[in-house]
């Protein structure tokens, strides 16, 4: 788990190193110095006469702290010594608190930095996945990983990570002092330690399994919520609000029950471990008490042992919680890296070259495509398109029209054959240089919750405001934009829902005009518009296609009658190709499709809504 996170953590190692140094200081003060000082205060109150003959002895690194304390207590005014020890104790507490505050800040900073980098890496990785990936994965589930799982990693790599170091370190220090005082008593105190280790290990595996299950249920809930919020109009139109509330309640209840099972196991580990540790501590204290009453153990040793034992047992409980946290983060990390390890199906080949400025020639060389299910979508398509041609692609639903044009920007790769632009095989050039020269205007024009200016500038990020406004004017968008509350500075709602379909399309066309692509794809760009909206959009499209190689997918045949060529697909094969008059003169599929849309005499040879 930590090996996987190491590349992210190593970038911010200095924050971690500083926090670890401060952790060592605070643990030493808390576990060794403060108990010794508090014991000294107590013995100062009791008085030298109560000390064991020969004095208190506690040797560490050739230095006898016990003898030094004994000499100090018996060396002068006990009130002065008492207040001096109290002052030193307060100073040590102050240093410990200051170090602890700084350590916690650095620990949080480390966790947030790692989470920031991990979140960005996840988003970058997702942006590199092909569109087909998002057709399989639910958006809400992906968001759950980027938010919920990353937050869990952030929390664990913050202060909780340093608890994983502090707990065993504090236990080791306390046990070292206890062994120096009386090893027999320490062994008696540790008699139940194997039971704690076994319990924590067994429970930890259950915590990991339940954590993964809980996060999966949260992802399912988030995915359902995201999908339903996006489709709220459909829900309301079918009067299914009550049904959806019941479904969300079911998923919400499932997540709640899964969470509570995880909490029940996780939150039982620490108290149970602490109770077993206290049993061992009480056994040690009782053995020590009997030894003191029988004169077999100096009371000073017992006093210090009594101060150290509860601290050790408390850290045993924290150590159990550390294992619980480790198992929880292990589940989150497994989910995150399962996503990061998904190799994009469409990516740059080794040695891929940037594409120079295109002329606009596109060729499909015996192209076939089939999905992983084995379903054939395209079969042996041969097509050569010259620069500046307008190619309309028509055919029945499922004929492969969208698949064919999606091969050009490499949203998909052919399973057989090649697609070439200006003679370059798409697989041998970089995706970025290819897509920089391709524009797409689809039926569902996607706009972002930003200003009109920003949405158009998305086509070319370095464009000036003047360039943006000129593109909007060419797209017949200036008139309605200037009527918006703040004109070009108006922030659009999510997906541009505050605009009409025609208005969204004109902004999408302005965005494509600003990009100035050499190859243009129009995917049902006018199919959902009213007559007035279609007229304005068609005028804008007429300007957009000038001088560009254009592929038009259309069901409404009236919009493509003036295309340079019309390619008719059926069951993934090119069955006809030619101009509108030529195809009408043939007794083929195009003529039948045309006759299904128009009654005889309704649309003549020149009666087209298309202006280009």
C-alpha positions as CSV (number, residue, x, y, z in Angstrom):
1,X,0.0,0.0,0.0
2,X,2.6,2.5,1.0
3,X,4.9,1.4,-1.8
4,X,2.2,2.5,-4.2
5,X,1.8,5.9,-2.5
6,X,5.6,6.4,-2.3
7,X,5.9,8.3,-5.6
8,X,3.3,10.9,-4.4
9,X,4.7,11.0,-0.8
10,X,8.3,11.4,-1.8
11,X,7.6,14.7,-3.5
12,X,6.8,16.2,-0.1
13,X,9.2,14.2,2.0
14,X,10.6,17.3,3.8
15,X,7.3,18.0,5.5
16,X,7.1,14.3,6.5
17,X,10.7,14.4,7.8
18,X,10.1,17.5,9.9
19,X,6.9,16.0,11.3
20,X,8.8,12.8,12.2
21,X,11.6,14.7,14.0
22,X,9.0,16.6,16.0
23,X,7.2,13.3,16.7
24,X,10.3,11.9,18.1
25,X,10.8,14.9,20.3
26,X,7.2,15.0,21.6
27,X,7.1,11.2,22.2
28,X,10.3,11.3,24.1
29,X,9.1,14.2,26.3
30,X,5.7,12.6,26.8
31,X,6.8,9.1,27.4
32,X,10.1,9.5,29.3
33,X,10.8,13.1,30.5
34,X,7.3,14.0,31.8
35,X,6.8,10.8,33.8
36,X,10.3,11.2,35.4
37,X,9.5,14.8,36.3
38,X,6.1,14.0,37.8
39,X,7.7,11.1,39.8
40,X,10.3,13.5,41.1
41,X,7.6,15.9,42.2
42,X,5.8,13.1,44.0
43,X,9.0,11.9,45.7
44,X,9.9,15.5,46.7
45,X,6.5,15.7,48.5
46,X,7.0,12.4,50.2
47,X,10.5,13.4,51.3
48,X,14.0,11.8,51.5
49,X,13.1,9.7,54.5
50,X,10.7,7.6,52.5
51,X,13.3,6.7,49.8
52,X,14.8,3.3,49.7
53,X,18.1,3.0,51.5
54,X,20.9,3.5,49.0
55,X,18.7,5.8,46.9
56,X,16.5,5.5,43.8
57,X,18.4,3.9,40.9
58,X,17.4,4.2,37.2
59,X,20.3,3.8,34.8
60,X,20.1,4.7,31.1
61,X,23.1,5.1,28.8
62,X,25.5,4.9,31.7
63,X,23.7,7.7,33.5
64,X,21.8,7.0,36.7
65,X,18.7,9.3,36.7
66,X,17.5,7.8,39.9
67,X,20.6,8.7,41.9
68,X,20.6,12.2,40.5
69,X,16.9,12.7,41.5
70,X,17.7,11.2,45.0
71,X,20.7,13.6,45.5
72,X,18.6,16.6,44.3
73,X,15.7,16.0,46.7
74,X,18.0,15.6,49.7
75,X,20.3,18.5,48.8
76,X,18.5,21.5,50.2
77,X,15.2,23.4,50.7
78,X,12.4,21.0,49.5
79,X,10.0,23.9,48.7
80,X,12.5,25.5,46.4
81,X,13.3,22.2,44.8
82,X,9.6,21.4,44.5
83,X,8.9,24.7,42.7
84,X,12.0,24.3,40.5
85,X,10.9,20.8,39.4
86,X,7.4,22.2,38.8
87,X,8.8,25.0,36.7
88,X,10.9,22.6,34.6
89,X,7.9,20.3,34.2
90,X,5.7,23.2,32.9
91,X,8.5,24.3,30.5
92,X,8.8,20.7,29.2
93,X,5.0,20.6,28.7
94,X,5.1,24.0,26.8
95,X,7.9,22.7,24.5
96,X,5.9,19.5,24.0
97,X,2.7,21.4,23.1
98,X,4.5,23.7,20.7
99,X,6.2,20.8,19.0
100,X,2.9,18.9,18.8
101,X,1.1,21.9,17.3
102,X,3.8,22.3,14.6
103,X,3.9,18.5,14.0
104,X,0.1,18.3,13.5
105,X,0.2,21.2,11.0
106,X,3.0,19.6,9.0
107,X,1.2,16.2,9.2
108,X,-2.0,17.8,7.8
109,X,0.0,19.6,5.1
110,X,1.7,16.4,4.1
111,X,-1.7,14.6,3.8
112,X,-3.3,17.5,1.8
113,X,-0.3,17.7,-0.6
114,X,-0.3,14.0,-1.3
115,X,-4.1,14.1,-1.8
116,X,-3.8,17.1,-4.1
117,X,-1.3,15.4,-6.3
118,X,-3.2,12.1,-6.3
119,X,-6.5,13.8,-7.2
120,X,-4.8,15.6,-10.1
121,X,-3.2,12.4,-11.3
122,X,-6.5,10.7,-11.3
123,X,-8.2,13.4,-13.2
124,X,-5.4,13.5,-15.7
125,X,-5.6,9.8,-16.1
126,X,-9.3,9.9,-16.7
127,X,-8.9,12.7,-19.3
128,X,-6.6,10.3,-21.2
129,X,-9.3,7.6,-21.4
130,X,-11.3,7.2,-24.6
131,X,-15.0,8.1,-24.7
132,X,-15.9,4.4,-24.6
133,X,-14.5,4.1,-21.1
134,X,-17.1,6.6,-19.8
135,X,-19.8,4.7,-21.5
136,X,-19.0,1.7,-19.2
137,X,-18.0,3.5,-16.0
138,X,-20.6,5.6,-14.1
139,X,-19.7,9.2,-13.6
140,X,-20.9,9.1,-9.9
141,X,-18.7,6.1,-9.2
142,X,-15.6,7.9,-10.6
143,X,-16.4,11.0,-8.6
144,X,-16.7,8.8,-5.5
145,X,-13.1,7.6,-6.0
146,X,-11.7,11.1,-6.7
147,X,-13.4,12.6,-3.7
148,X,-14.3,9.9,-1.0
149,X,-11.3,7.6,-1.5
150,X,-8.8,10.4,-1.9
151,X,-10.1,12.1,1.2
152,X,-9.6,8.8,3.1
153,X,-6.0,8.7,1.9
154,X,-5.6,12.3,2.8
155,X,-6.8,11.7,6.4
156,X,-4.7,8.6,6.8
157,X,-1.5,10.3,5.4
158,X,-2.1,13.2,7.7
159,X,-1.9,12.9,11.5
160,X,-3.1,9.3,11.4
161,X,0.0,8.3,9.5
162,X,2.2,9.7,12.3
163,X,0.1,7.9,14.9
164,X,1.2,4.7,13.1
165,X,4.8,5.7,14.0
166,X,4.1,7.3,17.4
167,X,2.2,4.4,19.0
168,X,4.9,1.7,18.6
169,X,7.6,4.3,19.4
170,X,5.9,5.3,22.6
171,X,5.2,1.7,23.6
172,X,8.9,0.9,22.9
173,X,10.1,3.8,25.1
174,X,7.7,3.0,27.9
175,X,8.6,-0.7,27.9
176,X,12.3,0.2,27.8
177,X,11.9,2.2,31.0
178,X,9.7,-0.4,32.6
179,X,12.3,-3.1,31.8
180,X,15.0,-0.9,33.3
181,X,13.0,-0.7,36.5
182,X,11.9,-4.3,36.8
183,X,11.9,-6.8,34.0
184,X,10.0,-9.5,35.9
185,X,7.1,-7.0,36.5
186,X,7.2,-5.9,32.8
187,X,6.9,-9.5,31.6
188,X,3.9,-10.0,33.9
189,X,2.3,-6.8,32.4
190,X,2.8,-8.2,28.9
191,X,1.3,-11.6,29.6
192,X,-1.8,-10.8,27.5
193,X,0.0,-9.1,24.6
194,X,-0.2,-12.2,22.2
195,X,-4.0,-12.1,22.7
196,X,-4.1,-8.5,21.6
197,X,-1.9,-9.1,18.6
198,X,-4.1,-12.0,17.4
199,X,-7.3,-10.0,18.0
200,X,-6.1,-7.0,16.1
201,X,-4.8,-9.0,13.2
202,X,-8.1,-10.9,12.8
203,X,-10.3,-7.8,13.1
204,X,-8.1,-5.8,10.7
205,X,-8.9,-8.1,7.8
206,X,-12.6,-7.7,8.5
207,X,-12.2,-3.9,8.6
208,X,-10.5,-3.9,5.2
209,X,-13.2,-6.1,3.6
210,X,-16.0,-4.0,5.1
211,X,-14.3,-0.7,4.0
212,X,-14.1,-1.8,0.4
213,X,-17.7,-2.9,0.5
214,X,-18.8,0.5,2.1
215,X,-16.9,2.5,-0.5
216,X,-18.4,0.4,-3.3
217,X,-21.9,1.1,-1.9
218,X,-21.1,4.8,-1.7
219,X,-19.9,4.8,-5.3
220,X,-23.2,3.1,-6.4
221,X,-25.2,5.7,-4.5
222,X,-23.3,8.6,-6.0
223,X,-23.6,7.2,-9.5
224,X,-27.4,6.8,-9.1
225,X,-27.7,10.4,-7.7
226,X,-25.6,11.9,-10.5
227,X,-27.6,10.1,-13.2
228,X,-31.0,11.0,-11.7
229,X,-30.1,14.7,-11.1
230,X,-29.0,14.9,-14.7
231,X,-32.3,13.4,-15.9
232,X,-34.6,15.2,-13.6
233,X,-36.8,16.5,-16.4
234,X,-37.4,13.0,-17.6
235,X,-38.3,11.9,-14.1
236,X,-40.8,14.7,-13.7
237,X,-42.3,14.2,-17.1
238,X,-43.1,10.6,-16.2
239,X,-44.2,11.5,-12.7
240,X,-41.6,9.1,-11.2
241,X,-40.4,11.3,-8.3
242,X,-41.8,8.9,-5.7
243,X,-40.2,5.9,-7.4
244,X,-36.8,7.5,-7.5
245,X,-37.0,8.6,-3.9
246,X,-37.7,5.0,-3.0
247,X,-34.7,3.8,-5.0
248,X,-32.4,6.4,-3.4
249,X,-33.8,5.4,0.0
250,X,-32.9,1.8,-0.7
251,X,-29.3,2.6,-1.9
252,X,-28.9,5.0,1.0
253,X,-30.1,2.4,3.5
254,X,-27.7,-0.1,2.0
255,X,-24.8,2.3,2.4
256,X,-25.9,3.1,5.9
257,X,-26.0,-0.5,7.0
258,X,-22.7,-1.3,5.3
259,X,-21.1,1.7,7.1
260,X,-22.5,0.7,10.5
261,X,-21.1,-2.8,10.1
262,X,-17.7,-1.3,9.3
263,X,-18.0,1.1,12.2
264,X,-19.1,-1.7,14.6
265,X,-16.0,-3.8,13.8
266,X,-13.6,-0.9,13.5
267,X,-14.6,0.9,16.7
268,X,-14.6,-2.3,18.7
269,X,-10.9,-3.0,18.1
270,X,-9.4,-0.2,20.1
271,X,-11.6,-0.5,23.3
272,X,-11.3,-4.2,23.3
273,X,-7.5,-4.0,22.9
274,X,-7.3,-1.4,25.6
275,X,-9.3,-3.5,28.0
276,X,-7.1,-6.5,27.5
277,X,-4.0,-4.2,27.9
278,X,-5.5,-2.8,31.2
279,X,-6.0,-6.4,32.4
280,X,-2.3,-7.0,31.8
281,X,-1.4,-3.6,33.5
282,X,-3.5,-4.5,36.5
283,X,-1.8,-7.9,36.8
284,X,1.6,-6.1,36.7
285,X,0.4,-3.5,39.3
286,X,-0.9,-6.1,41.6
287,X,2.4,-8.1,41.4
288,X,4.3,-4.9,42.0
289,X,2.2,-3.9,44.9
290,X,2.8,-7.3,46.6
291,X,6.5,-6.9,45.9
292,X,6.6,-3.4,47.5
293,X,4.6,-4.6,50.6
294,X,7.1,-7.5,51.0
295,X,10.1,-5.2,50.6
296,X,11.2,-6.9,47.4
297,X,10.9,-3.8,45.2
298,X,11.8,-0.1,45.9
299,X,8.7,2.0,46.1
300,X,10.3,4.6,43.8
301,X,10.5,2.0,41.1
302,X,6.8,1.1,41.6
303,X,5.7,4.8,41.5
304,X,7.5,5.3,38.2
305,X,6.2,2.0,36.9
306,X,2.7,2.9,37.9
307,X,3.1,6.2,35.9
308,X,4.4,4.4,32.8
309,X,2.1,1.4,32.7
310,X,-1.2,3.3,31.9
311,X,0.6,5.2,29.2
312,X,1.8,2.0,27.6
313,X,-1.7,0.5,27.7
314,X,-3.2,3.7,26.2
315,X,-0.8,3.5,23.3
316,X,-1.7,-0.2,22.8
317,X,-5.2,0.9,22.1
318,X,-3.9,3.5,19.7
319,X,-1.8,0.8,18.0
320,X,-5.0,-1.2,17.5
321,X,-6.6,1.8,16.0
322,X,-3.6,2.3,13.7
323,X,-4.1,-1.2,12.3
324,X,-7.7,-0.4,11.7
325,X,-6.8,2.8,9.8
326,X,-4.2,0.9,7.8
327,X,-6.8,-1.6,6.7
328,X,-9.2,1.2,5.8
329,X,-6.7,3.1,3.7
330,X,-5.6,-0.2,2.1
331,X,-9.2,-0.6,0.7
332,X,-9.2,3.0,-0.6
333,X,-5.8,2.7,-2.1
334,X,-6.7,-0.5,-3.9
335,X,-9.7,1.2,-5.5
336,X,-7.7,4.2,-6.5
337,X,-4.9,2.3,-8.1
338,X,-7.3,-0.1,-9.8
339,X,-8.4,3.0,-11.7
340,X,-4.9,4.4,-12.2
341,X,-3.8,1.0,-13.7
342,X,-6.4,1.0,-16.4
343,X,-4.4,1.4,-19.6
344,X,-6.1,3.8,-22.1
345,X,-7.3,1.8,-25.1
346,X,-6.5,4.9,-27.3
347,X,-3.1,6.4,-26.7
348,X,0.0,7.6,-28.4
349,X,2.2,4.8,-29.9
350,X,5.9,4.7,-29.1
351,X,7.6,7.1,-31.5
352,X,4.4,8.8,-32.5
353,X,5.2,12.1,-34.4
354,X,3.4,15.4,-34.2
355,X,1.2,16.1,-37.2
356,X,2.0,19.1,-39.4
357,X,-0.6,21.6,-40.6
358,X,-3.1,19.5,-42.5
359,X,-4.4,20.0,-46.0
360,X,-7.5,18.1,-45.2
361,X,-7.2,14.8,-47.2
362,X,-8.8,11.9,-45.3
363,X,-8.7,8.2,-46.4
364,X,-10.4,5.1,-45.0
365,X,-8.4,2.1,-46.2
366,X,-10.4,-1.2,-45.9
367,X,-11.6,-0.1,-42.5
368,X,-13.5,-2.5,-40.2
369,X,-14.6,-2.1,-36.6
370,X,-16.1,-4.4,-34.1
371,X,-16.8,-4.1,-30.5
372,X,-15.4,-6.4,-27.8
373,X,-18.7,-8.3,-27.8
374,X,-17.8,-9.4,-31.4
375,X,-20.5,-7.2,-33.1
376,X,-19.4,-5.9,-36.5
377,X,-20.2,-2.2,-37.0
378,X,-18.1,-1.4,-40.1
379,X,-16.9,-3.9,-42.7
380,X,-14.2,-3.0,-45.3
381,X,-15.0,0.6,-45.8
382,X,-12.9,2.3,-48.6
383,X,-13.3,6.1,-48.9
384,X,-11.0,8.9,-50.1
385,X,-11.9,12.5,-49.3
386,X,-10.2,15.5,-50.9
387,X,-9.5,18.7,-49.0
388,X,-12.5,21.0,-48.9
389,X,-15.1,18.3,-49.7
390,X,-18.3,18.1,-47.8
391,X,-19.1,14.5,-47.2
392,X,-22.6,13.6,-45.9
393,X,-22.9,10.2,-44.2
394,X,-26.5,8.8,-44.1
395,X,-28.1,5.4,-43.5
396,X,-30.5,3.6,-41.2
397,X,-30.0,3.6,-37.4
398,X,-27.2,1.3,-36.5
399,X,-25.6,1.5,-39.9
400,X,-22.3,2.7,-38.4
401,X,-22.4,6.5,-39.3
402,X,-21.2,7.8,-35.9
403,X,-18.6,5.0,-35.6
404,X,-17.1,6.0,-39.0
405,X,-16.6,9.7,-38.2
406,X,-15.4,8.9,-34.7
407,X,-12.5,7.1,-36.2
408,X,-11.1,10.4,-37.6
409,X,-10.3,12.0,-34.2
410,X,-9.4,8.6,-32.8
411,X,-12.2,8.3,-30.4
412,X,-12.1,4.7,-31.7
413,X,-9.4,2.7,-33.5
414,X,-10.3,0.4,-36.4
415,X,-9.9,-3.3,-35.7
416,X,-8.8,-3.8,-39.3
417,X,-7.5,-1.4,-41.9
418,X,-6.2,2.2,-41.6
419,X,-7.4,5.7,-41.4
420,X,-5.1,8.3,-42.9
421,X,-5.0,12.1,-43.0
422,X,-2.7,13.6,-45.6
423,X,-1.2,10.2,-46.0
424,X,-0.3,9.8,-42.2
425,X,-1.6,6.7,-40.4
426,X,-3.5,8.1,-37.4
427,X,-1.8,5.5,-35.1
428,X,1.6,6.9,-35.9
429,X,0.9,10.5,-35.0
430,X,0.2,12.1,-31.6
431,X,-3.4,12.5,-30.4
432,X,-2.9,16.1,-29.3
433,X,-1.6,17.2,-32.8
434,X,-4.4,15.3,-34.5
435,X,-7.3,16.6,-32.4
436,X,-5.9,20.2,-32.5
437,X,-6.9,20.2,-36.2
438,X,-10.3,18.6,-35.9
439,X,-13.5,20.4,-34.9
440,X,-16.7,18.7,-33.7
441,X,-20.2,20.1,-33.5
442,X,-22.7,17.6,-32.2
443,X,-26.4,17.6,-31.6
444,X,-25.9,17.9,-27.9
445,X,-23.7,21.0,-27.7
446,X,-21.9,20.8,-24.3
447,X,-21.3,24.1,-22.6
448,X,-19.7,24.6,-19.2
449,X,-20.8,26.6,-16.2
450,X,-18.6,29.5,-17.1
451,X,-19.0,32.8,-18.9
452,X,-20.1,33.0,-22.6
453,X,-16.7,34.4,-23.4
454,X,-14.9,31.5,-21.7
455,X,-17.1,28.9,-23.4
456,X,-16.3,30.3,-26.9
457,X,-12.6,30.8,-26.0
458,X,-12.4,27.0,-25.2
459,X,-11.8,26.6,-28.9
460,X,-8.5,28.5,-28.6
461,X,-7.4,29.5,-25.2
462,X,-5.0,32.2,-26.3
463,X,-7.7,34.0,-28.3
464,X,-8.3,37.7,-27.6
465,X,-11.8,39.0,-26.6
466,X,-12.0,40.6,-30.0
467,X,-11.4,37.2,-31.7
468,X,-14.1,35.6,-29.5
469,X,-16.6,38.3,-30.4
470,X,-15.8,38.0,-34.1
471,X,-16.3,34.2,-34.0
472,X,-19.7,34.8,-32.2
473,X,-20.7,37.2,-34.9
474,X,-19.9,34.8,-37.6
475,X,-22.0,32.1,-35.7
476,X,-25.0,34.4,-35.5
477,X,-24.7,34.5,-31.8
478,X,-23.9,38.2,-30.9
479,X,-27.5,39.3,-31.1
480,X,-28.8,36.9,-28.4
481,X,-25.6,37.1,-26.3
482,X,-25.9,40.9,-26.0
483,X,-29.5,40.4,-24.6
484,X,-28.1,38.2,-21.7
485,X,-27.9,40.0,-18.3
486,X,-24.2,40.6,-18.5
487,X,-23.6,40.0,-22.2
488,X,-20.4,38.0,-22.9
489,X,-19.6,38.0,-19.2
490,X,-22.9,36.1,-18.3
491,X,-22.2,32.8,-16.5
492,X,-24.1,30.0,-18.1
493,X,-25.8,27.3,-16.1
494,X,-24.6,23.7,-16.1
495,X,-24.5,22.4,-19.7
496,X,-25.9,25.7,-20.9
497,X,-29.4,24.7,-19.8
498,X,-30.5,28.4,-19.5
499,X,-30.2,28.7,-23.3
500,X,-32.3,27.3,-26.1
501,X,-31.0,24.5,-28.3
502,X,-30.3,26.8,-31.2
503,X,-28.4,29.3,-29.0
504,X,-26.3,26.5,-27.6
505,X,-25.5,25.3,-31.1
506,X,-24.5,28.7,-32.3
507,X,-22.1,29.1,-29.3
508,X,-20.7,25.6,-30.2
509,X,-20.2,26.8,-33.8
510,X,-18.5,30.0,-32.6
511,X,-16.1,27.8,-30.5
512,X,-15.3,25.7,-33.6
513,X,-14.8,28.8,-35.8
514,X,-12.3,30.1,-33.2
515,X,-10.5,26.8,-33.3
516,X,-10.2,27.0,-37.1
517,X,-9.9,23.2,-37.6
518,X,-8.8,21.7,-41.0
519,X,-11.3,18.9,-40.6
520,X,-14.8,19.4,-39.3
521,X,-17.4,16.9,-38.1
522,X,-21.1,17.8,-37.8
523,X,-23.0,15.2,-35.9
524,X,-26.7,15.8,-36.3
525,X,-26.0,19.5,-35.6
526,X,-29.4,20.8,-36.6
527,X,-31.7,17.8,-36.0
528,X,-33.3,19.1,-32.7
529,X,-33.9,22.7,-33.8
530,X,-37.1,24.6,-34.7
531,X,-37.3,26.3,-38.2
532,X,-35.9,29.7,-37.1
533,X,-33.2,28.2,-35.0
534,X,-32.2,25.9,-37.8
535,X,-32.1,28.8,-40.3
536,X,-29.6,30.7,-38.1
537,X,-27.5,27.7,-37.4
538,X,-27.4,26.7,-41.0
539,X,-26.2,30.2,-41.9
540,X,-23.4,29.9,-39.3
541,X,-22.5,26.4,-40.6
542,X,-22.3,27.8,-44.1
543,X,-19.5,30.0,-42.9
544,X,-17.9,27.3,-40.8
545,X,-17.5,24.7,-43.5
546,X,-15.8,27.1,-46.0
547,X,-12.4,25.8,-47.0
548,X,-12.6,22.8,-44.6
549,X,-12.9,19.1,-45.1
550,X,-16.3,18.4,-43.6
551,X,-18.2,15.2,-42.5
552,X,-21.9,15.6,-41.9
553,X,-24.0,13.0,-40.2
554,X,-27.7,13.7,-40.9
555,X,-31.0,11.9,-40.6
556,X,-32.9,14.8,-42.2
557,X,-31.9,14.4,-45.8
558,X,-33.1,17.9,-46.7
559,X,-30.0,19.3,-44.9
560,X,-27.4,17.6,-47.0
561,X,-28.6,17.8,-50.6
562,X,-25.8,20.1,-51.6
563,X,-23.0,18.0,-50.1
564,X,-20.1,17.3,-52.4
565,X,-20.8,13.6,-52.0
566,X,-23.3,11.5,-50.0
567,X,-22.0,8.2,-48.6
568,X,-24.8,5.7,-47.8
569,X,-24.1,3.1,-45.1
570,X,-26.0,0.0,-44.4
571,X,-24.9,-2.7,-41.9
572,X,-21.5,-1.1,-41.8
573,X,-20.9,-1.2,-45.5
574,X,-20.8,1.5,-48.1
575,X,-23.7,0.6,-50.4
576,X,-24.0,3.8,-52.4
577,X,-22.1,7.0,-53.0
578,X,-22.7,10.1,-55.1
579,X,-24.5,13.4,-55.3
580,X,-28.1,13.9,-54.3
581,X,-29.5,14.0,-57.8
582,X,-27.4,10.9,-58.8
583,X,-28.6,8.9,-55.8
584,X,-32.2,9.8,-56.4
585,X,-31.9,8.6,-59.9
586,X,-30.9,5.2,-58.6
587,X,-33.4,2.7,-57.2
588,X,-31.4,2.2,-54.1
589,X,-31.4,2.7,-50.3
590,X,-30.9,6.5,-50.5
591,X,-34.0,6.9,-52.6
592,X,-36.1,4.7,-50.3
593,X,-34.9,6.8,-47.3
594,X,-35.7,10.0,-49.1
595,X,-39.2,8.7,-50.1
596,X,-39.9,7.8,-46.4
597,X,-39.1,11.4,-45.3
598,X,-40.8,13.3,-48.1
599,X,-44.0,12.8,-50.0
600,X,-43.7,13.2,-53.8
601,X,-43.6,16.9,-54.8
602,X,-43.0,18.2,-51.3
603,X,-39.3,18.8,-51.7
604,X,-37.9,19.5,-55.1
605,X,-34.4,19.4,-56.3
606,X,-33.5,22.9,-55.1
607,X,-35.9,23.1,-52.2
608,X,-33.5,22.6,-49.3
609,X,-33.0,24.1,-45.9
610,X,-29.3,23.8,-46.5
611,X,-27.4,26.9,-47.6
612,X,-24.0,25.4,-48.1
